[in-house]
Amino acid sequence: MLEDISFILKQVKEIIQKGGVVAFTGAGISVESGVPAFRGESGLWEKYDPNIYGNILGLGTTFLISPQKVASFVMDVYGTVLNARSNPAHLILARMEQAGLLDAVITQNIDNLHQEAGNGNVIELHGNLFIMKCMKCGNRKKMGKQEIEEMLSSINKSLYFRFKLFRTFLSLFPKCSCKGQMRPDIVLFGEMVPEEAMEDSFSEIERCNSLLMIGTSGVVYPAASLPYYARKNKKIVIELNEEQTSLSSIADYKLLGKASEILPKLL
Ligand code: NAD
């Protein structure tokens, strides 16, 4: 069995050394940075009902009835991501890009950890918590960590004062120069994945030699259709995950284990 694993590792290493790799990452790559995945014991949706907190209608209605609940959710999500740091798996992907072996990272994550690690070509399918987007004109604005920390601190100070919390929330998310309201640029349930991100992903996959899927359960669409697109285009598909997933059946190579332990062995 051990021989099997080292044989697969050796083969995958050879594929990576040939270059033209595109990484397709999910929540699992950031688990060791302290950001829980969607599902599983400490998953976000174990704590918060996705029917309420996962869509704009649920969030808006809950905010009107009980703003404290939405405030606690926002503080929890942003607090977790603010405290997270890139782990060895993110850093290896950045080194692979610097070495000219990795063309792009296509990620479902919203935590900015690939950019923090040093990757330059990151396609974000579900947006980024640190970017605000105008709901009127679509203009985007990047927020610094300090700005977000100040935002969380104001929410915290108003947490037990209903009307103050309303006002704080409305003033926190910045106004655009077109006077439109901005909101975090993330894709909630029922919202569309940006067309440009999907198109860029298709182009990267068409050009690549191999697709390296890391820490994704492959159940969120349309993101999960990308490995099938790679397969259809006759690319080598490699899966790195702690467990079997719905994408395992289309992987040519399967590496079972933690991303931060396996990835350093590939470079
Ligand atoms: P998921 O929660 O459905 O699945 C996570 C996968 O990662 C599982 O298959 C699990 O076995 C695997 N995994 C867990 N720890 C691992 C490790 N250390 N090494 C390797 N694999 C590991 O995540 P998903 O497929 O990305 O689901 C989609 C949604 O989750 C996306 O829409 C994404 O936006 C959202 N999400 C993102 C973050 C983040 O930005 N870090 C966190 C939670 C959820």
py3Dmol code that shows the C-alpha trace and the ligand (Angstrom):
import py3Dmol

protein = """\
ATOM      1  CA  MET A   1       0.000   0.000   0.000  1.00  0.00           C
ATOM      2  CA  LEU A   2       2.785   2.407   0.981  1.00  0.00           C
ATOM      3  CA  GLU A   3       4.585   1.514  -2.233  1.00  0.00           C
ATOM      4  CA  ASP A   4       1.346   2.325  -4.093  1.00  0.00           C
ATOM      5  CA  ILE A   5       1.232   5.806  -2.574  1.00  0.00           C
ATOM      6  CA  SER A   6       4.850   6.616  -3.341  1.00  0.00           C
ATOM      7  CA  PHE A   7       4.403   5.279  -6.877  1.00  0.00           C
ATOM      8  CA  ILE A   8       1.403   7.579  -7.467  1.00  0.00           C
ATOM      9  CA  LEU A   9       3.299  10.492  -5.889  1.00  0.00           C
ATOM     10  CA  LYS A  10       6.224   9.871  -8.234  1.00  0.00           C
ATOM     11  CA  GLN A  11       3.945   9.803 -11.277  1.00  0.00           C
ATOM     12  CA  VAL A  12       2.099  12.982 -10.250  1.00  0.00           C
ATOM     13  CA  LYS A  13       5.414  14.690  -9.547  1.00  0.00           C
ATOM     14  CA  GLU A  14       6.554  13.904 -13.091  1.00  0.00           C
ATOM     15  CA  ILE A  15       3.321  15.372 -14.498  1.00  0.00           C
ATOM     16  CA  ILE A  16       3.772  18.549 -12.451  1.00  0.00           C
ATOM     17  CA  GLN A  17       7.401  18.933 -13.519  1.00  0.00           C
ATOM     18  CA  LYS A  18       6.191  19.067 -17.132  1.00  0.00           C
ATOM     19  CA  GLY A  19       4.320  22.304 -16.282  1.00  0.00           C
ATOM     20  CA  GLY A  20       1.012  23.577 -17.656  1.00  0.00           C
ATOM     21  CA  VAL A  21      -0.757  22.796 -14.379  1.00  0.00           C
ATOM     22  CA  VAL A  22      -4.011  24.483 -13.390  1.00  0.00           C
ATOM     23  CA  ALA A  23      -5.117  24.119  -9.756  1.00  0.00           C
ATOM     24  CA  PHE A  24      -8.801  23.920  -8.912  1.00  0.00           C
ATOM     25  CA  THR A  25      -9.231  24.538  -5.203  1.00  0.00           C
ATOM     26  CA  GLY A  26     -12.030  24.356  -2.650  1.00  0.00           C
ATOM     27  CA  ALA A  27     -12.597  25.011   1.032  1.00  0.00           C
ATOM     28  CA  GLY A  28     -10.411  22.010   2.026  1.00  0.00           C
ATOM     29  CA  ILE A  29      -7.169  23.783   1.102  1.00  0.00           C
ATOM     30  CA  SER A  30      -7.886  26.480   3.700  1.00  0.00           C
ATOM     31  CA  VAL A  31      -8.987  24.170   6.523  1.00  0.00           C
ATOM     32  CA  GLU A  32      -5.421  24.005   7.850  1.00  0.00           C
ATOM     33  CA  SER A  33      -5.355  27.806   7.831  1.00  0.00           C
ATOM     34  CA  GLY A  34      -8.211  27.745  10.328  1.00  0.00           C
ATOM     35  CA  VAL A  35     -11.085  28.410   7.900  1.00  0.00           C
ATOM     36  CA  PRO A  36     -13.652  25.614   8.328  1.00  0.00           C
ATOM     37  CA  ALA A  37     -15.079  23.988   5.183  1.00  0.00           C
ATOM     38  CA  PHE A  38     -18.756  24.179   4.291  1.00  0.00           C
ATOM     39  CA  ARG A  39     -19.664  20.747   5.440  1.00  0.00           C
ATOM     40  CA  GLY A  40     -18.494  18.462   8.235  1.00  0.00           C
ATOM     41  CA  GLU A  41     -18.343  18.873  11.992  1.00  0.00           C
ATOM     42  CA  SER A  42     -17.082  22.443  12.274  1.00  0.00           C
ATOM     43  CA  GLY A  43     -18.484  23.501   8.893  1.00  0.00           C
ATOM     44  CA  LEU A  44     -20.104  26.907   8.493  1.00  0.00           C
ATOM     45  CA  TRP A  45     -23.503  25.451   7.625  1.00  0.00           C
ATOM     46  CA  GLU A  46     -23.506  23.311  10.765  1.00  0.00           C
ATOM     47  CA  LYS A  47     -23.599  26.547  12.743  1.00  0.00           C
ATOM     48  CA  TYR A  48     -25.751  28.661  10.446  1.00  0.00           C
ATOM     49  CA  ASP A  49     -28.783  27.595   8.447  1.00  0.00           C
ATOM     50  CA  PRO A  50     -27.882  28.137   4.760  1.00  0.00           C
ATOM     51  CA  ASN A  51     -31.569  28.813   3.987  1.00  0.00           C
ATOM     52  CA  ILE A  52     -31.293  31.902   6.189  1.00  0.00           C
ATOM     53  CA  TYR A  53     -27.667  32.964   5.991  1.00  0.00           C
ATOM     54  CA  GLY A  54     -26.733  31.680   2.551  1.00  0.00           C
ATOM     55  CA  ASN A  55     -28.871  33.986   0.432  1.00  0.00           C
ATOM     56  CA  ILE A  56     -29.587  37.695   0.180  1.00  0.00           C
ATOM     57  CA  LEU A  57     -33.325  37.353   0.885  1.00  0.00           C
ATOM     58  CA  GLY A  58     -32.783  35.315   4.055  1.00  0.00           C
ATOM     59  CA  LEU A  59     -30.054  37.651   5.269  1.00  0.00           C
ATOM     60  CA  GLY A  60     -32.134  40.771   4.528  1.00  0.00           C
ATOM     61  CA  THR A  61     -35.279  39.464   6.230  1.00  0.00           C
ATOM     62  CA  THR A  62     -33.353  38.225   9.266  1.00  0.00           C
ATOM     63  CA  PHE A  63     -31.566  41.558   9.503  1.00  0.00           C
ATOM     64  CA  LEU A  64     -34.901  43.414   9.719  1.00  0.00           C
ATOM     65  CA  ILE A  65     -36.263  41.089  12.401  1.00  0.00           C
ATOM     66  CA  SER A  66     -33.091  40.398  14.344  1.00  0.00           C
ATOM     67  CA  PRO A  67     -30.069  42.439  13.194  1.00  0.00           C
ATOM     68  CA  GLN A  68     -27.932  40.939  15.983  1.00  0.00           C
ATOM     69  CA  LYS A  69     -28.121  37.516  14.340  1.00  0.00           C
ATOM     70  CA  VAL A  70     -26.809  38.811  11.010  1.00  0.00           C
ATOM     71  CA  ALA A  71     -24.189  40.925  12.797  1.00  0.00           C
ATOM     72  CA  SER A  72     -22.899  37.859  14.692  1.00  0.00           C
ATOM     73  CA  PHE A  73     -22.763  35.879  11.437  1.00  0.00           C
ATOM     74  CA  VAL A  74     -20.823  38.644   9.639  1.00  0.00           C
ATOM     75  CA  MET A  75     -18.393  38.975  12.563  1.00  0.00           C
ATOM     76  CA  ASP A  76     -17.883  35.220  12.698  1.00  0.00           C
ATOM     77  CA  VAL A  77     -17.182  34.836   8.965  1.00  0.00           C
ATOM     78  CA  TYR A  78     -14.942  37.908   8.635  1.00  0.00           C
ATOM     79  CA  GLY A  79     -13.238  37.237  11.991  1.00  0.00           C
ATOM     80  CA  THR A  80     -12.277  33.716  10.878  1.00  0.00           C
ATOM     81  CA  VAL A  81     -10.885  34.861   7.546  1.00  0.00           C
ATOM     82  CA  LEU A  82      -9.025  37.823   9.073  1.00  0.00           C
ATOM     83  CA  ASN A  83      -7.204  35.474  11.449  1.00  0.00           C
ATOM     84  CA  ALA A  84      -6.319  32.960   8.735  1.00  0.00           C
ATOM     85  CA  ARG A  85      -2.869  32.779   7.167  1.00  0.00           C
ATOM     86  CA  SER A  86      -1.783  30.901   4.049  1.00  0.00           C
ATOM     87  CA  ASN A  87      -0.629  27.379   4.879  1.00  0.00           C
ATOM     88  CA  PRO A  88       2.064  25.251   3.157  1.00  0.00           C
ATOM     89  CA  ALA A  89      -0.436  24.109   0.508  1.00  0.00           C
ATOM     90  CA  HIS A  90      -1.144  27.700  -0.600  1.00  0.00           C
ATOM     91  CA  LEU A  91       2.573  28.488  -0.488  1.00  0.00           C
ATOM     92  CA  ILE A  92       3.519  25.520  -2.659  1.00  0.00           C
ATOM     93  CA  LEU A  93       1.021  26.627  -5.323  1.00  0.00           C
ATOM     94  CA  ALA A  94       2.634  30.077  -5.273  1.00  0.00           C
ATOM     95  CA  ARG A  95       6.082  28.498  -5.662  1.00  0.00           C
ATOM     96  CA  MET A  96       4.808  26.369  -8.533  1.00  0.00           C
ATOM     97  CA  GLU A  97       3.608  29.518 -10.295  1.00  0.00           C
ATOM     98  CA  GLN A  98       6.955  31.248  -9.692  1.00  0.00           C
ATOM     99  CA  ALA A  99       8.747  28.197 -11.085  1.00  0.00           C
ATOM    100  CA  GLY A 100       6.634  28.440 -14.261  1.00  0.00           C
ATOM    101  CA  LEU A 101       4.885  25.124 -13.619  1.00  0.00           C
ATOM    102  CA  LEU A 102       1.458  26.437 -12.637  1.00  0.00           C
ATOM    103  CA  ASP A 103      -0.569  28.579 -15.049  1.00  0.00           C
ATOM    104  CA  ALA A 104      -3.525  29.515 -12.852  1.00  0.00           C
ATOM    105  CA  VAL A 105      -5.456  28.833  -9.692  1.00  0.00           C
ATOM    106  CA  ILE A 106      -9.205  28.526 -10.140  1.00  0.00           C
ATOM    107  CA  THR A 107     -10.697  28.777  -6.674  1.00  0.00           C
ATOM    108  CA  GLN A 108     -14.106  28.479  -5.088  1.00  0.00           C
ATOM    109  CA  ASN A 109     -12.733  30.102  -1.950  1.00  0.00           C
ATOM    110  CA  ILE A 110     -13.470  33.647  -0.904  1.00  0.00           C
ATOM    111  CA  ASP A 111     -10.682  33.998   1.673  1.00  0.00           C
ATOM    112  CA  ASN A 112      -7.951  35.684  -0.442  1.00  0.00           C
ATOM    113  CA  LEU A 113      -5.347  33.168   0.830  1.00  0.00           C
ATOM    114  CA  HIS A 114      -4.020  32.266  -2.629  1.00  0.00           C
ATOM    115  CA  GLN A 115      -3.207  35.921  -3.344  1.00  0.00           C
ATOM    116  CA  GLU A 116      -1.735  36.294   0.156  1.00  0.00           C
ATOM    117  CA  ALA A 117       0.552  33.315  -0.565  1.00  0.00           C
ATOM    118  CA  GLY A 118       1.786  35.005  -3.757  1.00  0.00           C
ATOM    119  CA  ASN A 119      -0.226  33.575  -6.635  1.00  0.00           C
ATOM    120  CA  GLY A 120      -0.785  36.176  -9.338  1.00  0.00           C
ATOM    121  CA  ASN A 121      -3.261  34.460 -11.644  1.00  0.00           C
ATOM    122  CA  VAL A 122      -6.189  33.571  -9.396  1.00  0.00           C
ATOM    123  CA  ILE A 123      -9.660  33.137 -10.877  1.00  0.00           C
ATOM    124  CA  GLU A 124     -12.277  33.522  -8.155  1.00  0.00           C
ATOM    125  CA  LEU A 125     -15.518  31.763  -8.994  1.00  0.00           C
ATOM    126  CA  HIS A 126     -17.358  32.798  -5.847  1.00  0.00           C
ATOM    127  CA  GLY A 127     -15.825  36.214  -5.252  1.00  0.00           C
ATOM    128  CA  ASN A 128     -13.685  37.604  -2.462  1.00  0.00           C
ATOM    129  CA  LEU A 129     -14.688  38.773   1.026  1.00  0.00           C
ATOM    130  CA  PHE A 130     -12.213  41.654   0.880  1.00  0.00           C
ATOM    131  CA  ILE A 131     -13.779  43.191  -2.227  1.00  0.00           C
ATOM    132  CA  MET A 132     -16.919  45.338  -2.174  1.00  0.00           C
ATOM    133  CA  LYS A 133     -19.100  45.574  -5.262  1.00  0.00           C
ATOM    134  CA  CYS A 134     -21.607  48.291  -6.118  1.00  0.00           C
ATOM    135  CA  MET A 135     -25.089  46.843  -6.489  1.00  0.00           C
ATOM    136  CA  LYS A 136     -25.961  49.614  -8.957  1.00  0.00           C
ATOM    137  CA  CYS A 137     -23.019  49.993 -11.362  1.00  0.00           C
ATOM    138  CA  GLY A 138     -20.893  46.921 -10.531  1.00  0.00           C
ATOM    139  CA  ASN A 139     -17.814  48.975  -9.583  1.00  0.00           C
ATOM    140  CA  ARG A 140     -15.405  47.153  -7.243  1.00  0.00           C
ATOM    141  CA  LYS A 141     -13.339  48.369  -4.267  1.00  0.00           C
ATOM    142  CA  LYS A 142     -10.688  46.394  -2.381  1.00  0.00           C
ATOM    143  CA  MET A 143     -10.820  46.678   1.424  1.00  0.00           C
ATOM    144  CA  GLY A 144      -7.706  46.347   3.560  1.00  0.00           C
ATOM    145  CA  LYS A 145      -7.571  44.065   6.600  1.00  0.00           C
ATOM    146  CA  GLN A 146      -7.426  47.087   8.887  1.00  0.00           C
ATOM    147  CA  GLU A 147     -10.563  48.592   7.340  1.00  0.00           C
ATOM    148  CA  ILE A 148     -12.409  45.329   7.886  1.00  0.00           C
ATOM    149  CA  GLU A 149     -11.152  45.125  11.481  1.00  0.00           C
ATOM    150  CA  GLU A 150     -12.485  48.644  12.130  1.00  0.00           C
ATOM    151  CA  MET A 151     -15.778  47.624  10.556  1.00  0.00           C
ATOM    152  CA  LEU A 152     -16.061  44.586  12.859  1.00  0.00           C
ATOM    153  CA  SER A 153     -15.190  46.678  15.885  1.00  0.00           C
ATOM    154  CA  SER A 154     -18.016  49.173  15.097  1.00  0.00           C
ATOM    155  CA  ILE A 155     -20.468  46.305  14.681  1.00  0.00           C
ATOM    156  CA  ASN A 156     -19.316  44.827  17.973  1.00  0.00           C
ATOM    157  CA  LYS A 157     -19.818  48.131  19.799  1.00  0.00           C
ATOM    158  CA  SER A 158     -23.399  48.447  18.497  1.00  0.00           C
ATOM    159  CA  LEU A 159     -24.306  44.781  18.858  1.00  0.00           C
ATOM    160  CA  TYR A 160     -26.788  45.223  21.717  1.00  0.00           C
ATOM    161  CA  PHE A 161     -28.405  48.443  20.439  1.00  0.00           C
ATOM    162  CA  ARG A 162     -30.875  47.589  17.724  1.00  0.00           C
ATOM    163  CA  PHE A 163     -31.199  51.001  16.055  1.00  0.00           C
ATOM    164  CA  LYS A 164     -27.523  51.815  16.399  1.00  0.00           C
ATOM    165  CA  LEU A 165     -26.761  48.468  14.779  1.00  0.00           C
ATOM    166  CA  PHE A 166     -29.078  49.300  11.858  1.00  0.00           C
ATOM    167  CA  ARG A 167     -27.293  52.614  11.356  1.00  0.00           C
ATOM    168  CA  THR A 168     -23.815  51.103  11.794  1.00  0.00           C
ATOM    169  CA  PHE A 169     -24.524  48.418   9.226  1.00  0.00           C
ATOM    170  CA  LEU A 170     -25.888  50.833   6.656  1.00  0.00           C
ATOM    171  CA  SER A 171     -22.937  53.184   7.070  1.00  0.00           C
ATOM    172  CA  LEU A 172     -20.352  50.383   7.091  1.00  0.00           C
ATOM    173  CA  PHE A 173     -20.738  49.009   3.652  1.00  0.00           C
ATOM    174  CA  PRO A 174     -19.344  51.851   1.558  1.00  0.00           C
ATOM    175  CA  LYS A 175     -21.272  53.911  -0.966  1.00  0.00           C
ATOM    176  CA  CYS A 176     -20.001  53.916  -4.547  1.00  0.00           C
ATOM    177  CA  SER A 177     -19.121  57.099  -6.424  1.00  0.00           C
ATOM    178  CA  CYS A 178     -22.383  56.524  -8.380  1.00  0.00           C
ATOM    179  CA  LYS A 179     -24.142  56.669  -4.965  1.00  0.00           C
ATOM    180  CA  GLY A 180     -25.082  52.987  -5.233  1.00  0.00           C
ATOM    181  CA  GLN A 181     -24.790  50.725  -2.172  1.00  0.00           C
ATOM    182  CA  MET A 182     -21.836  48.364  -2.030  1.00  0.00           C
ATOM    183  CA  ARG A 183     -21.871  44.818  -0.604  1.00  0.00           C
ATOM    184  CA  PRO A 184     -19.258  42.070  -0.227  1.00  0.00           C
ATOM    185  CA  ASP A 185     -18.445  40.706  -3.683  1.00  0.00           C
ATOM    186  CA  ILE A 186     -19.298  37.096  -2.955  1.00  0.00           C
ATOM    187  CA  VAL A 187     -21.669  34.713  -4.687  1.00  0.00           C
ATOM    188  CA  LEU A 188     -24.491  33.654  -2.376  1.00  0.00           C
ATOM    189  CA  PHE A 189     -26.869  30.749  -3.011  1.00  0.00           C
ATOM    190  CA  GLY A 190     -29.112  31.453  -5.958  1.00  0.00           C
ATOM    191  CA  GLU A 191     -26.720  34.035  -7.439  1.00  0.00           C
ATOM    192  CA  MET A 192     -24.827  33.649 -10.684  1.00  0.00           C
ATOM    193  CA  VAL A 193     -21.133  32.840 -10.872  1.00  0.00           C
ATOM    194  CA  PRO A 194     -19.535  35.755 -12.792  1.00  0.00           C
ATOM    195  CA  GLU A 195     -19.557  34.861 -16.479  1.00  0.00           C
ATOM    196  CA  GLU A 196     -16.026  36.206 -16.965  1.00  0.00           C
ATOM    197  CA  ALA A 197     -14.663  33.912 -14.228  1.00  0.00           C
ATOM    198  CA  MET A 198     -16.238  30.862 -15.882  1.00  0.00           C
ATOM    199  CA  GLU A 199     -14.968  31.874 -19.330  1.00  0.00           C
ATOM    200  CA  ASP A 200     -11.438  32.478 -17.994  1.00  0.00           C
ATOM    201  CA  SER A 201     -11.566  29.070 -16.280  1.00  0.00           C
ATOM    202  CA  PHE A 202     -12.600  27.327 -19.497  1.00  0.00           C
ATOM    203  CA  SER A 203      -9.743  29.033 -21.376  1.00  0.00           C
ATOM    204  CA  GLU A 204      -7.145  28.064 -18.745  1.00  0.00           C
ATOM    205  CA  ILE A 205      -8.369  24.468 -18.796  1.00  0.00           C
ATOM    206  CA  GLU A 206      -8.264  24.324 -22.609  1.00  0.00           C
ATOM    207  CA  ARG A 207      -4.601  25.461 -22.505  1.00  0.00           C
ATOM    208  CA  CYS A 208      -3.413  23.319 -19.579  1.00  0.00           C
ATOM    209  CA  ASN A 209      -1.783  19.902 -19.450  1.00  0.00           C
ATOM    210  CA  SER A 210      -3.262  18.847 -16.129  1.00  0.00           C
ATOM    211  CA  LEU A 211      -5.907  19.901 -13.630  1.00  0.00           C
ATOM    212  CA  LEU A 212      -4.990  19.493  -9.967  1.00  0.00           C
ATOM    213  CA  MET A 213      -8.149  19.468  -7.818  1.00  0.00           C
ATOM    214  CA  ILE A 214      -7.449  20.204  -4.172  1.00  0.00           C
ATOM    215  CA  GLY A 215      -9.875  20.058  -1.221  1.00  0.00           C
ATOM    216  CA  THR A 216     -13.177  20.264  -3.026  1.00  0.00           C
ATOM    217  CA  SER A 217     -16.176  18.008  -2.563  1.00  0.00           C
ATOM    218  CA  GLY A 218     -17.284  18.834  -6.115  1.00  0.00           C
ATOM    219  CA  VAL A 219     -20.927  19.317  -5.318  1.00  0.00           C
ATOM    220  CA  VAL A 220     -21.314  23.058  -5.910  1.00  0.00           C
ATOM    221  CA  TYR A 221     -22.228  23.885  -9.509  1.00  0.00           C
ATOM    222  CA  PRO A 222     -21.322  25.327 -11.962  1.00  0.00           C
ATOM    223  CA  ALA A 223     -17.816  25.207 -10.402  1.00  0.00           C
ATOM    224  CA  ALA A 224     -17.917  21.405 -10.182  1.00  0.00           C
ATOM    225  CA  SER A 225     -18.469  21.156 -13.941  1.00  0.00           C
ATOM    226  CA  LEU A 226     -14.892  22.355 -14.604  1.00  0.00           C
ATOM    227  CA  PRO A 227     -13.144  19.017 -13.889  1.00  0.00           C
ATOM    228  CA  TYR A 228     -15.598  17.373 -16.323  1.00  0.00           C
ATOM    229  CA  TYR A 229     -14.623  19.999 -18.895  1.00  0.00           C
ATOM    230  CA  ALA A 230     -10.951  19.111 -18.334  1.00  0.00           C
ATOM    231  CA  ARG A 231     -11.783  15.453 -18.755  1.00  0.00           C
ATOM    232  CA  LYS A 232     -13.724  16.170 -21.966  1.00  0.00           C
ATOM    233  CA  ASN A 233     -10.684  18.067 -23.285  1.00  0.00           C
ATOM    234  CA  LYS A 234      -8.491  15.036 -22.525  1.00  0.00           C
ATOM    235  CA  LYS A 235      -6.476  16.715 -19.767  1.00  0.00           C
ATOM    236  CA  ILE A 236      -4.884  14.760 -16.943  1.00  0.00           C
ATOM    237  CA  VAL A 237      -7.056  15.094 -13.832  1.00  0.00           C
ATOM    238  CA  ILE A 238      -5.458  14.708 -10.398  1.00  0.00           C
ATOM    239  CA  GLU A 239      -7.381  14.753  -7.128  1.00  0.00           C
ATOM    240  CA  LEU A 240      -5.920  15.618  -3.734  1.00  0.00           C
ATOM    241  CA  ASN A 241      -8.422  15.228  -0.919  1.00  0.00           C
ATOM    242  CA  GLU A 242      -8.742  13.717   2.526  1.00  0.00           C
ATOM    243  CA  GLU A 243     -11.563  11.505   1.278  1.00  0.00           C
ATOM    244  CA  GLN A 244     -13.300  10.177  -1.829  1.00  0.00           C
ATOM    245  CA  THR A 245     -15.551  12.756  -3.479  1.00  0.00           C
ATOM    246  CA  SER A 246     -18.097  12.966  -6.251  1.00  0.00           C
ATOM    247  CA  LEU A 247     -15.200  13.897  -8.571  1.00  0.00           C
ATOM    248  CA  SER A 248     -13.000  10.907  -7.647  1.00  0.00           C
ATOM    249  CA  SER A 249     -14.441   8.777 -10.428  1.00  0.00           C
ATOM    250  CA  ILE A 250     -13.072  11.105 -13.137  1.00  0.00           C
ATOM    251  CA  ALA A 251      -9.585  11.505 -11.608  1.00  0.00           C
ATOM    252  CA  ASP A 252      -6.657   9.765 -13.331  1.00  0.00           C
ATOM    253  CA  TYR A 253      -4.615  10.022 -10.121  1.00  0.00           C
ATOM    254  CA  LYS A 254      -5.903  10.188  -6.555  1.00  0.00           C
ATOM    255  CA  LEU A 255      -3.818  11.431  -3.667  1.00  0.00           C
ATOM    256  CA  LEU A 256      -5.487  10.789  -0.335  1.00  0.00           C
ATOM    257  CA  GLY A 257      -4.386  13.040   2.521  1.00  0.00           C
ATOM    258  CA  LYS A 258      -4.049  16.573   3.829  1.00  0.00           C
ATOM    259  CA  ALA A 259      -3.218  19.217   1.225  1.00  0.00           C
ATOM    260  CA  SER A 260      -0.478  20.811   3.336  1.00  0.00           C
ATOM    261  CA  GLU A 261       1.270  17.449   3.788  1.00  0.00           C
ATOM    262  CA  ILE A 262       0.958  16.062   0.256  1.00  0.00           C
ATOM    263  CA  LEU A 263       1.607  19.184  -1.855  1.00  0.00           C
ATOM    264  CA  PRO A 264       5.143  19.859  -0.524  1.00  0.00           C
ATOM    265  CA  LYS A 265       6.039  16.305  -1.621  1.00  0.00           C
ATOM    266  CA  LEU A 266       5.176  17.198  -5.217  1.00  0.00           C
ATOM    267  CA  LEU A 267       7.677  20.003  -5.679  1.00  0.00           C
TER     268      LEU A 267
END
"""
ligand_1 = """\
44
NAD
P -16.668 21.579 0.787
O -16.800 22.063 2.183
O -17.899 21.084 0.115
O -15.617 20.369 0.744
C -14.348 20.470 1.297
C -13.536 19.296 0.811
O -12.215 19.460 1.285
C -14.039 17.939 1.304
O -14.094 17.063 0.198
C -12.981 17.499 2.308
O -12.777 16.103 2.307
C -11.740 18.212 1.795
N -10.740 18.541 2.807
C -10.955 18.999 4.066
N -9.776 19.252 4.673
C -8.809 18.947 3.783
C -7.389 18.997 3.814
N -6.739 19.423 4.892
N -6.706 18.604 2.720
C -7.360 18.158 1.603
N -8.708 18.102 1.519
C -9.422 18.485 2.595
O -15.913 22.712 -0.046
P -16.046 23.129 -1.566
O -16.052 21.948 -2.457
O -15.083 24.222 -1.813
O -17.542 23.688 -1.521
C -17.899 24.643 -2.028
C -18.133 25.975 -1.273
O -17.551 26.279 -0.047
C -17.613 27.008 -2.191
O -18.742 27.638 -2.706
C -16.820 27.992 -1.353
O -17.156 29.299 -1.767
C -17.316 27.721 0.014
N -16.426 27.940 1.155
C -15.234 28.601 1.045
C -14.401 28.741 2.152
C -13.118 29.528 2.021
O -13.076 30.553 1.328
N -12.034 29.077 2.660
C -14.747 28.138 3.354
C -15.992 27.468 3.442
C -16.816 27.371 2.338
"""
view = py3Dmol.view(width=600, height=400)
view.addModel(protein, "pdb")
view.setStyle({"model": 0}, {"cartoon": {"style": "trace"}})
view.addModel(ligand_1, "xyz")
view.setStyle({"model": 1}, {"stick": {}})
view.zoomTo()
view.show()
